[in-house]
Amino acid sequence: MTQHPASRFDGGIPVKSIDATSDRLVSALTILLTSVCTNTEWEYGESWLPNPTGTLLELSPAWCINTNLDLRKAISWMQFQICSQSFVLSPGEGLPGRVWQSQKFEWLEDASAASDTYFLRNQIAKALSVRTGFGVPIIVNAQVLAVAVFFRSRTRLPHPLTIAQTQEIVSNFQFEYSLWDSQFDSIERS
């Protein structure tokens, strides 16, 4: 896979790029996940959102698969996404729940080797060759708006460049989403 500069989340999120009938956060998260998977070594990205009461995390409809993968791997990631839809997480539960609670990124070296109390989807990970994971909180206006989680099918120790690239793209997104969302809100109020 070609490595690109981490700052490839460019151009912000123009209002016209998001369908007015879709949920703007899910659309924006899809753009973020795609940007990270396109510009880093991550093969799959998903996002988790707090439920309306803010007590649980639910898998968002925003997810992506790196387009450089062969069909077999892409299908495997689709199966992982489908199997993950039934999970609802409490704060501190599973990789997304721990990231949500701590508001800090977390690297998971091998999801398939983790205990089912540490990585709740470990049996799915074993069956579908899911290995290294990386969870990142998406913080806007001092609150965790969502948790982005990225995976790959090979085990890897924490990699400083991959961490820095992913965090830079997420950081740019947080800033741009905050600006875009406030502009959108002021348009809606007018």
WOURRA-V572551 format. One record per helix or strand of 3 or more residues. SS is the DSSP state (alpha for helix, beta for strand). FROM is the first residue (numbers start at 1). TO is the last residue. If there is no record, write none. Layout:
((SS:FROM:TO) (SS:FROM:TO))
This chain:
((alpha:6:8) (alpha:15:17) (alpha:24:39) (beta:44:50) (beta:56:65) (alpha:71:84) (beta:88:90) (alpha:94:102) (beta:106:108) (alpha:122:128) (beta:133:140) (beta:143:151) (alpha:160:189))
